[in-house]
Amino acid sequence: MQAARGTPIAQTAAEQPPLLTVGRRRRLLGLFAAVALTGLALDVVTKIVVVDRLPPLVPVRLLGGALTLRLIRNSGAAFSSGEHFTALFALAACAVLVFVGIKLVPRIGHPAWAVALGLLCAGVAGNLSDRLFRAPGVLRGHVVDFLQLPHWPIFNVADMCITGAAVLIMVLAVIKNVGIGGERYARSERPRRG
């Protein structure tokens, strides 16, 4: 039997999402909060250290050049695109945090979803804090980026959190078919070839 309109199909007890007791709910929310706060703290601390200790125009090559520390200030989004829309990116980040906090976090019923949403919030909040508190001013602040891999744009810990969240969400939702509440969805049947 297939799910209609994305509704979960739970035919056996093993496929049923676990009932969320008060203790389990607290543990999942605690996991979400721990991941979000740890990711945000790592992002903020690394940016403070880098701004304090790394000269802007002097790259530091590590691991035989596999990783370079290079301080830049990014007013745009990914790959420095949209440099004139810094305030819009800050407002969008606020909207994402509100949406996740109000709509998604209360529905968490699986530990991997708690980690994914914690990483997402850490990354969004980390870059938002730069846009709010760094020069040239509120809603116009430039994001501190400092990690560079060969043939890849410069990024920061917040970007790593967002990327990790995106990968984990794709694995959960698309590959594992696990919903945010822990429910398992039926795989759609693939068309058979001739």
C-alpha positions in Angstrom: 0.0 0.0 0.0 1.3 3.5 -0.9 1.0 6.7 1.0 -1.5 9.2 -0.4 -0.4 12.8 -0.3 2.7 12.1 1.7 0.9 10.4 4.6 2.9 7.8 6.4 2.1 4.1 6.1 2.8 2.1 9.2 1.9 -1.5 8.6 3.9 -3.1 11.4 4.8 -2.1 14.9 8.4 -1.7 13.8 7.4 0.9 11.2 5.4 2.9 13.8 7.1 6.0 15.2 7.8 5.6 18.9 5.4 7.2 21.2 6.9 10.4 22.6 6.9 10.2 26.3 7.7 13.4 28.2 11.2 12.1 28.9 11.9 11.3 25.3 10.6 14.6 24.1 12.9 16.4 26.6 15.9 14.3 25.4 15.2 15.2 21.8 14.7 18.9 22.5 17.9 18.8 24.7 19.8 17.1 21.8 18.5 19.8 19.4 19.5 22.6 21.8 22.9 21.1 22.5 23.7 20.8 18.8 22.4 24.3 18.0 24.3 26.0 20.9 27.5 24.0 20.3 27.5 24.8 16.6 26.8 28.5 17.2 29.5 28.7 19.9 32.1 27.1 17.7 31.2 29.5 14.9 31.3 32.6 17.1 34.6 31.6 18.9 36.4 30.6 15.7 35.4 33.9 14.1 36.6 35.9 17.1 40.0 34.1 17.1 40.4 34.5 13.3 39.6 38.2 13.3 41.9 38.7 16.2 44.9 36.7 15.0 44.7 36.2 11.2 46.0 39.1 9.1 43.4 39.8 6.3 45.8 39.5 3.3 48.1 36.8 4.6 46.9 33.3 3.9 48.1 30.5 6.2 48.5 27.2 4.4 47.9 24.0 6.4 48.0 20.3 5.6 50.3 20.8 2.6 47.9 23.3 1.1 44.8 21.1 1.5 43.4 23.8 3.8 44.1 27.5 3.8 43.1 30.0 6.4 42.3 33.2 4.6 40.2 36.0 6.2 37.6 37.7 4.1 34.4 39.6 4.9 31.4 38.6 2.8 28.5 40.9 2.4 26.6 38.5 0.1 25.4 35.0 0.3 27.0 31.8 -0.9 29.9 32.3 -3.3 29.6 36.1 -2.5 26.5 36.4 -4.6 23.9 39.1 -3.9 26.2 41.6 -2.2 23.6 44.3 -2.3 21.0 42.3 -0.5 22.6 41.9 2.9 19.6 43.2 4.8 17.3 40.8 2.9 19.5 37.8 3.8 19.4 38.8 7.5 15.6 39.1 7.5 15.4 35.7 5.6 17.6 34.2 8.3 15.3 35.5 11.0 12.3 34.0 9.2 14.1 30.6 8.9 14.8 30.6 12.6 11.3 31.5 13.5 9.8 28.9 11.2 12.1 26.1 12.4 11.5 27.1 16.1 7.7 27.3 15.8 6.8 24.7 13.1 9.5 22.1 13.1 11.1 21.8 16.5 7.9 20.9 18.3 7.4 18.0 15.9 10.8 16.4 16.4 10.4 12.7 17.1 13.7 11.3 15.8 17.3 12.0 17.1 18.7 12.5 13.6 16.1 15.2 12.9 17.1 16.9 16.2 20.7 16.9 15.0 19.8 18.2 11.5 17.6 21.0 12.8 20.2 21.9 15.5 22.9 22.2 12.8 20.6 24.2 10.6 19.8 26.7 13.4 23.4 26.9 14.4 24.5 27.8 10.9 21.8 30.2 10.2 22.2 31.9 13.6 26.0 32.1 13.2 25.9 34.0 9.9 22.9 36.0 11.2 24.9 37.2 14.2 27.6 38.5 11.8 25.0 40.4 9.8 23.5 41.9 13.0 26.7 42.7 15.0 29.6 43.3 12.6 30.5 46.3 10.5 29.2 48.2 8.7 26.1 47.9 10.8 22.9 46.2 11.9 21.4 44.1 9.1 24.3 45.1 6.9 27.2 43.3 8.7 29.6 41.3 6.7 30.0 37.6 7.4 33.5 36.4 8.4 34.7 33.6 6.2 38.2 32.0 6.7 38.3 28.3 5.6 39.4 27.5 2.1 39.8 24.2 0.3 41.4 23.9 -3.1 39.0 25.0 -5.9 36.3 25.9 -3.4 35.0 29.2 -2.1 36.0 30.4 1.4 33.5 29.4 4.1 33.1 29.3 7.9 31.8 26.9 10.6 28.3 28.2 10.2 28.4 27.2 6.5 29.6 23.7 7.5 26.7 23.4 9.9 24.2 24.4 7.2 25.8 22.0 4.7 25.8 19.2 7.2 22.1 19.9 8.0 21.2 19.8 4.3 23.0 16.5 3.8 21.4 14.9 6.8 17.9 16.2 5.9 18.3 14.7 2.4 19.4 11.4 3.8 16.5 11.3 6.3 13.8 12.5 4.0 14.8 11.1 0.6 17.0 8.0 1.2 15.7 6.7 4.6 12.1 8.0 4.2 12.0 9.1 7.9 9.6 12.0 8.7 10.4 14.6 11.3 8.2 12.9 13.8 10.1 9.6 13.4 7.4 8.0 11.1 8.6 5.9 8.1 7.1 6.6 4.8 6.5 3.9 2.1 8.9 4.1 -0.8 7.1 4.9 -4.0 7.3 2.1 -6.6 9.7 2.7 -9.4 8.4 2.2 -12.9 9.5 -1.1 -14.4 11.3 -1.2 -17.6 10.1 -3.3 -20.5 
